[in-house]
Structures are given as structure tokens and as C-alpha cells.
């Protein structure tokens, strides 16, 4: 009988931690890092600040853990898409759709917060997480396509730059506040075609032929 309360307490603690993470993610992505306080997070979670500090030492610790979890989920999802799609354009379209649908926040705001609000030593860690979760899978996909001859990468350019371009386009699209499922799919298709063919009709027509 004595073990049951401990088990229940552990389960309650895990639920509270998960609630804090989900709430913090929503608040940080909507208002930015600076505008969100631990008091606000606790208030939305309907817990006390001491209860919050039982799980996290401060706001930055919450933010770092939130990004770690999100980036790990992103990495696994991107790898799953890449491993399941053979056609490059289809793969890019699904990647962009996933990013627009799952991470509908402004990446520019996210990077601004990291640069100006997070301690220097943690910025380096976040940069590494970001590159491993997002840039590395997309760069590897484009490198494979380049090796196979389906993507041209100039000598003074790297596939990593193309990956940055993709993320920049996605970030700008997130600022448009896409609403319906159809809008997200249409934007994903448009961006994947733009990345593949640019604004030229010549290569687009060859692809369709």
C-alpha cells in the first residue's frame, strides 16, 4: 500500500511537467521569450510558481527543454519523410507541409529570441540541436540528389545553403498565417516547385514532359 502514493505522485509529476512544456511552447511561440514569465506559465497551467520551480529552475531552463523536445521530434519526423519518399520534389513538398503544419510560428522570432535572450553558452547548444534536427537531414537529402545528378550545386555553394534557403522560405510563409488545410498544401506545393525550378518555365516544362 505504501508504494501506490509514490507511483501516483510520480505520474502526477510527469503530467505536470508535460503540461508546463505544452503551455510554455504555446506562450513562447505566440508572444516571444521576453513577454512570457514563469508566473504567466504557472497561471495558465493553474499551478503555483513553487510547483513550476520544482520541475524547472528558471524560464530559460523551460525554454531550452521545450526546444530540445521540439527539435528531436522535428528530426525524427523529417527523417521519416525523407526515408519514405523517393521523388525529390514530393519529398520537399512533404517536408515543407510538415514544417508549416506542425511548427506554425515565425522562425525569425525564434532565432531573435535565441540570439538576444539566451546565454551565449546555451546559444551554441541550441545551434547544434538546430543543425542536427533540421539542417542536417535536409542537407543530406539534397546532397544525395546532387550526387545523383538531379540537383545542381555550384562549386562555390553548399547544399547547406540550400537548406537554409528552404527554411527561410518556410519562415516567411509562416508569417502569412495560413489557415485552411488547402492553403497549407497549396503553399507547400508552390514552395517545393520554386525550390526545384525557380521561376523558369523551361525546367518546369521538362519535368512535366
SULRA-V432696 format. One record per pair of residues at least 6 apart in sequence whose ideal C-beta (glycine too) atoms are under 8 Angstrom apart, sorted by the first residue. I is the first residue (numbers start at 1). J is the second residue. D is the distance in whole Angstrom. If there is no record, write none. Layout:
I,J,D
I,J,D
This chain:
13,54,8
13,55,7
16,45,8
16,47,7
16,51,7
16,55,7
17,55,5
19,45,5
19,47,8
20,41,6
20,45,6
20,47,8
20,52,6
20,55,6
20,56,7
20,62,7
21,62,8
21,65,7
21,66,6
21,69,6
23,41,6
23,44,5
23,45,5
24,36,7
24,41,5
24,62,5
24,63,7
24,66,5
25,66,5
25,70,7
27,36,5
27,40,6
27,41,6
27,44,7
28,36,6
28,63,6
28,66,7
28,113,8
29,105,4
29,109,8
29,110,8
30,105,8
32,109,6
32,112,8
32,113,6
33,59,8
33,63,6
33,113,4
33,117,5
33,118,8
34,113,7
34,117,6
36,59,7
37,59,7
38,49,6
38,52,6
38,53,7
38,56,8
38,58,7
38,59,5
38,62,7
39,49,6
41,52,6
41,59,8
41,62,7
42,48,6
42,49,5
42,51,7
42,52,5
45,52,7
56,62,5
56,65,7
60,117,8
60,118,6
60,119,7
60,122,7
63,118,7
64,118,8
64,122,6
64,125,8
64,126,7
67,126,6
67,129,7
68,129,6
70,103,8
71,129,5
71,130,6
71,132,8
71,133,4
71,134,7
72,133,7
74,99,8
74,102,8
74,103,7
74,133,5
74,134,6
75,132,7
75,133,4
75,134,7
75,137,7
77,98,6
77,102,7
78,95,6
78,98,7
78,133,8
78,134,7
78,137,4
78,138,7
79,137,6
81,91,6
81,94,5
81,95,6
81,98,6
82,91,6
82,95,8
82,137,6
82,140,8
82,141,5
85,91,4
85,94,6
88,141,8
88,145,5
88,150,6
88,151,7
88,196,7
89,192,5
89,193,7
89,196,5
89,207,8
90,192,8
91,141,6
92,141,8
92,166,7
92,191,8
92,192,4
92,195,6
92,196,7
93,188,5
93,189,6
93,191,8
93,192,4
94,188,8
95,138,7
95,166,8
96,166,7
96,169,8
96,170,6
96,187,8
96,188,4
96,191,5
96,192,6
97,184,6
97,185,6
97,188,4
99,167,8
99,170,5
100,170,6
100,173,6
100,174,7
100,178,6
100,184,5
100,187,6
100,188,6
101,184,6
103,174,8
104,174,6
104,178,7
105,174,6
106,171,6
106,174,5
106,175,6
107,167,7
107,170,7
107,171,4
107,174,7
108,171,6
108,175,8
114,123,6
114,126,6
115,123,7
118,126,7
134,163,8
134,167,7
135,160,6
135,163,5
135,164,7
135,167,8
138,162,8
138,163,4
138,166,6
138,167,8
139,158,8
139,159,5
139,160,5
139,162,8
139,163,5
142,151,6
142,153,8
142,159,4
142,162,5
142,163,7
143,159,5
145,151,4
146,152,7
146,153,5
146,159,6
151,159,8
151,162,8
153,159,6
153,162,7
162,195,8
165,195,7
166,191,8
166,195,6
169,191,5
169,194,7
169,195,7
170,191,7
173,187,5
173,191,7
176,187,8
178,184,5
178,187,6
193,204,7
196,203,8
196,207,7
197,203,5
197,204,4
197,207,7
